[in-house]
Amino acid sequence: MLPLIDLDLPGDPADHRVVVAMSGGVDSSLVAALLARAGHNVVGVTLQLYNHGTAVGRKGACCVGQDVRDAAEVAAQLAIPHYVLDYEARFRAAVIEDFADSYSRGETPIPCIRCNERVKFRDLLGVARDLGAAALATGHYARRSRGAAGPELHRAADPARDQSYFLCRTTHDELDFLRFPLGDLKKDQVRALAAELALPVATKPDSQDICFVPHGSYADVVTRFRPEAGEAGDIVDEDGAVLGRHRGIAHFTVGQRKGLGVAAAEPLYVLRLDTARRQVVVGPASALPQIRIRIGDLNWLGPPLAAGEARRVTAKLRSAQPPVPATLAASRDDGDAELTLAAPAGAVAPGQAAVLYDGDRLLGGGWIRRTA
């Protein structure tokens, strides 16, 4: 039995045009099918984000050649209009080059968050409005609910599939227009419904890699755009003693243990990257845990937060890590904030996102600048 989809739109579904961001995967394809079955005026839009010629036939990525064709096939089966937009130049400038810049600064970026922030939820949302849509629906596993002060963003019902972490840069205006119809479903339910509707992508594997990183080799992409990130340098301990050589900081991230090529009496981990000196600073696991973290460019969706105010939250410092209790203190001057964890957390990497929650509700998120 098909689930009832409530898009929080007044009146009859046929009165509302809804644009669906169709990546070519099972999730967004099912969203388009369910909304079309519910009677909405559905328009599918797929973004071609980079030169898909090199990606034809490659599995485990999104927004590439085969995926564009899969989205078109699903749209044809549903008899809905489907548009493919060439966003290659925008994606390169806003996501790929930002990714390379971040790595060359010794950070560990999250391009999927940047893509949502700078391309999908900004540019695509504008396209949806230009098409006269009342909402933009995606296949993300998250929940949008109506609160006393307007729409709120919550974790998905299935913790194993929750993607709210990657939506932390969503603004109030964007959330007012966005819809996430799969937030109450589990993945096996999604595949079963897709099979029930005979969608050709019902058994298609999920995306695994960053779409523009072939074979998972981040360093190859970074050094192609920023050759200086591939320059050799020293591996040093916390006192500055040289322990070995490395072949470029693009190959390292905070918390990394493998691939150091340094013999030691105890396991060593990357503690930080000193890009000015081209040094990889390593140390024991006991040197990794951090309590105080500086967050930059905080995007806030929760109840108003005054400068200097402290707020108890739970914080996710990596997408796969569980949230930990913390206190957020808003800055009085520069718009940054300081996060104080209730217990030390290891491998806190600059460039990652610190995403803040109150229970299941996403309050906001910012970029980890440094630890104190």
C-alpha positions in Angstrom: 0.0 0.0 0.0 1.4 3.4 -1.0 2.0 5.8 1.9 0.1 9.1 2.1 2.4 12.0 1.3 1.5 15.3 3.0 3.5 18.2 1.5 1.9 20.8 3.9 0.4 22.6 0.9 -3.2 23.9 1.0 -6.0 22.6 -1.2 -6.0 19.9 -3.8 -2.6 18.3 -4.9 -3.4 19.0 -8.5 -3.3 22.7 -7.7 0.4 22.6 -6.9 3.4 22.1 -9.2 6.2 20.3 -7.4 9.7 20.1 -8.7 11.5 16.9 -7.8 15.3 16.8 -7.8 15.9 13.5 -9.6 19.4 12.2 -9.2 18.7 8.9 -11.0 18.7 6.9 -7.8 15.8 4.9 -6.2 15.1 7.5 -3.5 14.4 10.6 -5.7 12.7 8.3 -8.3 10.3 7.1 -5.7 9.6 10.6 -4.5 8.6 11.6 -8.1 6.4 8.5 -8.4 4.6 9.0 -5.1 3.9 12.6 -5.8 2.7 11.9 -9.3 0.4 9.1 -7.9 -0.9 11.6 -5.3 -2.0 13.9 -8.1 0.6 16.6 -7.9 1.8 18.4 -11.0 5.3 16.9 -10.9 8.3 18.2 -12.9 11.6 16.3 -12.7 14.9 18.2 -12.8 18.3 16.5 -13.0 21.6 18.3 -12.6 24.5 17.3 -14.7 27.3 18.4 -12.4 30.5 17.4 -14.3 31.6 15.9 -17.5 29.8 12.6 -17.5 31.7 11.1 -20.4 34.3 9.7 -18.1 31.7 8.4 -15.7 29.5 6.4 -18.0 29.0 2.9 -16.6 30.6 3.8 -13.2 28.6 2.6 -10.2 28.4 4.2 -6.8 28.2 7.9 -7.7 25.5 10.4 -8.3 24.7 13.0 -10.9 26.8 11.3 -13.7 26.0 10.0 -17.2 24.1 6.8 -16.4 22.2 8.5 -13.6 21.0 11.2 -15.9 19.7 8.5 -18.3 18.1 6.6 -15.4 16.3 9.7 -14.2 15.0 10.4 -17.8 13.8 6.8 -18.0 11.8 7.1 -14.7 10.3 10.4 -15.8 9.2 8.9 -19.1 7.6 6.0 -17.3 5.7 8.4 -15.0 4.8 10.7 -17.9 6.1 13.8 -16.2 8.2 16.6 -17.8 12.0 16.1 -17.2 14.7 18.7 -17.6 18.5 18.2 -17.5 20.4 21.3 -16.4 24.1 21.7 -17.2 25.6 23.0 -13.9 29.1 21.8 -14.6 30.7 25.2 -14.4 28.8 26.2 -11.2 29.6 22.8 -9.6 33.3 23.1 -10.4 33.6 26.6 -8.9 31.3 26.1 -5.9 32.2 22.6 -4.9 35.2 21.0 -6.6 37.5 24.0 -6.3 36.3 24.7 -2.8 37.1 21.0 -2.0 40.7 21.4 -3.3 41.2 24.7 -1.6 40.1 23.2 1.7 42.4 20.3 1.5 45.3 22.6 0.5 44.6 24.5 3.7 45.0 21.3 5.7 41.3 20.9 6.3 39.0 17.9 5.7 36.0 19.2 3.6 32.6 17.7 3.1 31.6 18.4 -0.6 28.1 17.0 -0.2 27.2 19.7 2.2 28.7 22.4 -0.1 26.7 20.9 -3.0 23.5 21.1 -1.1 24.3 24.6 0.1 25.6 26.2 -3.0 24.0 24.3 -5.9 21.0 22.1 -5.1 19.3 24.3 -2.5 20.3 27.6 -3.9 20.4 27.4 -7.7 18.0 24.5 -8.2 15.6 26.0 -5.7 15.6 29.2 -7.9 14.9 27.1 -10.9 11.9 25.5 -9.2 10.5 28.9 -8.3 11.0 30.1 -11.9 9.0 27.0 -13.0 6.1 28.2 -10.9 6.5 25.4 -8.3 5.1 25.5 -4.8 7.8 23.2 -3.5 11.1 21.5 -4.3 11.1 17.8 -3.1 14.2 15.7 -2.7 15.0 12.1 -1.8 16.9 13.0 1.4 16.1 11.0 4.5 15.1 13.9 6.8 11.9 15.2 8.2 10.4 18.7 7.8 7.6 19.5 10.3 5.6 22.5 11.1 6.5 24.1 14.4 5.1 27.1 16.3 7.6 29.5 14.7 7.5 27.9 11.2 9.0 24.8 9.6 11.6 22.7 11.5 14.2 20.2 10.2 14.3 16.9 12.1 16.3 13.7 11.8 14.8 10.9 9.7 12.7 8.3 11.5 15.3 5.6 10.6 18.6 6.6 12.3 20.6 4.4 10.0 19.5 6.4 7.0 19.3 9.9 8.5 20.9 12.5 6.2 20.1 15.6 8.3 23.8 16.2 8.9 24.3 17.0 5.3 21.4 19.5 5.4 22.9 21.7 8.1 23.4 24.7 5.8 19.7 24.9 4.9 18.3 28.3 5.6 14.8 29.3 6.9 13.7 30.5 3.5 14.9 27.3 1.8 13.3 25.0 4.4 10.0 26.8 3.9 10.1 25.7 0.2 11.7 22.2 0.6 10.0 18.9 1.2 11.5 15.5 2.2 8.8 12.9 1.5 11.0 9.9 2.5 11.7 11.0 6.1 9.4 8.5 7.7 10.4 5.5 5.6 13.1 2.9 5.9 15.3 2.0 3.0 13.8 -1.5 2.6 10.4 0.1 2.4 11.6 2.5 -0.3 12.9 -0.3 -2.4 9.8 -2.4 -1.9 7.6 0.5 -2.9 9.8 1.2 -6.0 9.5 -2.4 -7.0 5.7 -2.3 -6.4 5.6 0.7 -8.8 7.9 -1.2 -11.3 10.5 1.6 -11.3 13.5 0.5 -13.3 15.9 1.7 -10.5 14.3 -0.3 -7.7 17.4 -2.4 -7.2 20.0 0.2 -8.2 22.9 0.4 -5.7 23.2 3.4 -3.5 25.7 6.1 -4.1 28.9 5.5 -2.2 31.7 7.8 -3.5 32.0 11.5 -3.8 30.8 11.9 -7.3 33.8 13.8 -8.7 36.5 11.7 -7.0 37.4 8.7 -9.2 38.2 5.5 -7.4 38.1 7.3 -4.0 41.4 9.1 -4.7 40.9 12.5 -3.1 44.6 13.4 -3.4 44.5 13.0 -7.2 41.7 15.6 -7.5 43.3 18.0 -5.0 46.7 18.0 -6.5 45.3 18.4 -10.0 43.6 21.7 -8.9 46.1 22.7 -6.3 49.6 21.2 -7.1 51.1 22.7 -4.0 49.1 20.3 -1.9 51.2 17.5 -3.5 54.5 19.0 -2.5 56.7 16.8 -0.2 57.5 17.8 3.3 58.3 16.5 6.8 56.4 14.3 9.2 57.2 15.6 12.7 56.2 14.9 16.3 54.6 17.5 18.6 58.1 18.8 19.5 59.0 19.4 15.9 61.4 16.4 15.6 61.5 15.0 12.1 60.3 11.4 11.9 60.0 11.0 8.2 58.9 12.5 4.9 55.5 12.7 3.2 54.5 13.2 -0.5 51.9 16.0 0.0 49.5 17.1 2.7 46.6 16.2 0.3 47.2 12.6 1.4 46.4 13.2 5.1 43.6 14.2 7.4 43.4 14.7 11.2 42.9 11.4 13.0 44.5 9.3 10.2 46.7 6.4 11.3 47.4 4.4 8.1 49.8 5.4 5.4 52.2 7.5 7.6 55.2 5.3 6.8 56.8 6.1 10.2 58.1 3.4 12.6 57.3 4.1 16.3 57.0 2.3 19.6 53.2 3.1 19.7 50.7 3.9 16.9 50.8 7.4 15.6 48.0 9.6 14.3 47.8 12.8 12.4 47.2 15.6 14.9 47.2 18.6 12.6 48.5 19.8 9.2 50.9 22.8 9.1 50.5 23.9 5.6 52.8 26.9 5.9 55.7 24.5 6.8 54.3 21.6 4.7 54.5 19.5 7.9 52.3 16.6 9.0 52.3 16.7 12.8 51.7 13.3 14.4 51.4 11.9 17.9 49.8 9.2 20.1 46.1 8.6 20.3 46.1 10.3 23.7 46.9 13.7 22.0 43.8 13.6 19.8 40.8 14.2 22.1 39.5 17.7 22.2 36.9 19.5 24.3 36.7 23.1 23.0 36.1 23.7 19.3 35.7 26.9 17.3 32.9 27.0 14.8 32.8 29.4 11.9 30.0 30.6 9.7 27.2 29.2 12.0 23.9 28.6 10.2 21.1 28.7 12.7 17.6 27.2 12.3 16.7 26.9 16.0 15.1 29.4 18.3 16.9 32.8 18.2 20.4 32.7 19.6 21.7 36.0 21.1 25.3 37.0 20.9 27.1 35.6 23.9 24.3 33.3 24.8 25.1 29.7 25.8 22.8 26.9 24.7 22.9 23.2 25.6 22.9 21.0 22.4 24.1 17.7 21.1 26.7 17.9 18.4 27.7 15.6 15.6 31.4 16.3 14.5 31.4 13.7 11.7 28.5 12.3 9.7 29.0 8.7 11.0 29.6 9.6 14.6 26.8 9.7 17.2 26.0 13.1 18.7 27.6 14.1 22.0 26.4 16.5 24.7 27.9 20.0 24.4 27.3 23.7 25.1 27.3 26.2 22.3 28.3 29.8 23.1 27.6 32.3 20.4 30.3 34.9 19.7 29.8 38.5 20.7 31.7 39.9 17.7 32.7 37.9 14.7 29.7 35.6 14.1 31.6 32.5 15.1 30.7 30.3 18.1 32.5 28.1 20.5 31.4 24.5 21.3 32.4 22.9 24.6 32.0 19.2 24.7 30.8 17.4 27.8 33.6 14.8 27.2 36.6 14.8 24.9 36.1 13.7 21.3 38.9 12.4 19.2 40.0 13.3 15.6 38.2 16.7 15.5 39.2 17.8 12.0 39.1 21.5 10.7 36.9 21.7 7.7 34.3 19.2 8.9 30.9 20.3 10.0 29.7 20.6 13.6 26.0 19.9 13.4 23.9 20.8 16.4 20.6 19.2 17.6 18.0 19.4 20.3 16.7 15.9 20.4 15.8 15.1 16.8 15.5 18.7 15.8 18.4 20.1 13.8 19.3 23.5 15.3 22.1 24.5 12.9 25.6 23.8 11.9 28.9 25.5 11.1 32.5 24.7 10.0 35.1 23.5 12.5 37.8 26.1 12.4 40.2 24.9 15.1 40.4 23.3 18.5 41.5 25.0 21.7 
